[in-house]
Amino acid sequence: MKKGTVKEKSFNFAIKIVKLYKYLTEEKKEFVLSKQILKSGTSIGANINEAQQGQSKKDFLTKMNISLKECTETKYWIELLSATDYMTNEQKDSILSDCIEIEKMLTSIVKTTSDSLK
């Protein structure tokens, strides 16, 4: 994996999400919201990987759009976990900034790919 790529960043983000899930379940005894953020947060990178094996540019774009949606959903869960005191502001800021960076990269990829299909 090349350093700084959306694939690498989403993989590293997924690692943080898994660690957050462990913290939420083991330390905070929170099992519902933690499962939601685990699913959406790890799905971002999974869909990016799948997109790279797309059968066409349209298939690639579809998978990248799914990744973008999962990223947006993950931001929601981060905000909710913070607002309900399951995460400190420091924890929230750290993981949210990573999520926003990935979201910006995905938005750019989706826009560029969409434009190339016109």
C-alpha positions as CSV (number, residue, x, y, z in Angstrom):
1,M,0.0,0.0,0.0
2,K,1.3,3.4,-0.9
3,K,1.6,5.9,1.9
4,G,-1.1,8.5,2.0
5,T,-3.5,6.7,-0.3
6,V,-7.2,6.5,0.5
7,K,-6.7,2.7,0.7
8,E,-4.0,3.0,3.4
9,K,-5.8,5.8,5.3
10,S,-9.0,3.8,5.4
11,F,-7.2,0.7,6.6
12,N,-5.5,2.6,9.4
13,F,-8.8,4.2,10.2
14,A,-10.4,0.7,10.4
15,I,-7.7,-0.3,12.9
16,K,-8.7,2.7,15.1
17,I,-12.4,1.8,14.8
18,V,-11.7,-1.8,15.9
19,K,-9.7,-0.4,18.9
20,L,-12.6,2.0,19.7
21,Y,-15.0,-0.9,19.5
22,K,-12.9,-2.9,22.0
23,Y,-12.8,0.2,24.3
24,L,-16.5,0.8,24.1
25,T,-17.4,-2.8,24.8
26,E,-14.8,-3.6,27.4
27,E,-14.5,-0.3,29.3
28,K,-17.9,1.4,28.7
29,K,-20.0,-1.7,28.4
30,E,-21.7,-0.2,25.4
31,F,-22.8,-2.8,22.8
32,V,-25.3,-1.3,20.4
33,L,-23.7,1.9,19.2
34,S,-20.3,0.3,19.2
35,K,-21.5,-2.4,16.8
36,Q,-22.9,0.3,14.5
37,I,-19.6,2.2,14.3
38,L,-17.7,-1.0,13.9
39,K,-19.8,-2.0,10.8
40,S,-19.7,1.4,9.1
41,G,-16.1,2.4,10.0
42,T,-14.6,-0.9,8.7
43,S,-16.9,-1.0,5.7
44,I,-15.2,2.2,4.3
45,G,-11.9,0.4,3.5
46,A,-13.6,-2.9,2.5
47,N,-15.6,-1.1,-0.2
48,I,-12.5,0.8,-1.4
49,N,-10.7,-2.5,-1.8
50,E,-13.6,-3.9,-3.6
51,A,-13.8,-0.9,-5.9
52,Q,-10.2,-1.5,-7.0
53,Q,-11.4,-4.8,-8.5
54,G,-14.3,-3.1,-10.2
55,Q,-15.4,-4.6,-13.5
56,S,-15.9,-1.1,-15.0
57,K,-15.5,2.6,-14.1
58,K,-19.2,2.6,-13.3
59,D,-18.7,-0.3,-10.9
60,F,-15.7,1.4,-9.3
61,L,-17.8,4.6,-8.9
62,T,-20.6,2.7,-7.2
63,K,-18.3,1.1,-4.7
64,M,-16.6,4.4,-4.0
65,N,-20.0,6.0,-3.4
66,I,-20.8,3.3,-0.9
67,S,-17.5,4.0,0.9
68,L,-18.4,7.7,1.0
69,K,-21.9,6.9,2.4
70,E,-20.3,4.6,5.1
71,C,-17.9,7.4,5.9
72,T,-20.8,9.9,6.4
73,E,-22.6,7.3,8.6
74,T,-19.4,6.8,10.7
75,K,-19.2,10.5,11.3
76,Y,-22.7,10.4,12.7
77,W,-21.9,7.5,15.1
78,I,-18.7,9.4,16.3
79,E,-20.8,12.5,17.0
80,L,-23.5,10.5,18.8
81,L,-21.0,8.6,20.9
82,S,-19.3,11.8,21.9
83,A,-22.7,13.6,22.7
84,T,-23.7,10.7,24.9
85,D,-20.4,10.7,26.8
86,Y,-19.0,7.4,25.6
87,M,-16.1,9.2,24.0
88,T,-14.1,12.2,25.3
89,N,-13.7,15.3,23.1
90,E,-10.1,14.3,22.6
91,Q,-11.0,10.8,21.4
92,K,-13.7,12.3,19.1
93,D,-11.5,14.9,17.6
94,S,-8.8,12.4,16.8
95,I,-10.9,9.9,15.0
96,L,-13.3,12.5,13.5
97,S,-10.4,14.3,11.8
98,D,-9.3,11.0,10.2
99,C,-12.8,10.3,9.0
100,I,-13.2,13.8,7.5
101,E,-9.9,13.4,5.7
102,I,-11.0,10.1,4.2
103,E,-14.4,11.7,3.3
104,K,-12.6,14.5,1.4
105,M,-10.5,12.1,-0.5
106,L,-13.5,9.9,-1.4
107,T,-15.5,13.0,-2.4
108,S,-12.7,14.0,-4.8
109,I,-12.4,10.5,-6.2
110,V,-16.2,10.2,-6.8
111,K,-16.3,13.7,-8.4
112,T,-13.3,13.0,-10.7
113,T,-14.7,9.6,-11.7
114,S,-18.2,10.9,-12.3
115,D,-16.8,13.7,-14.5
116,S,-14.8,11.2,-16.5
117,L,-17.9,9.1,-17.2
118,K,-19.8,12.1,-18.8
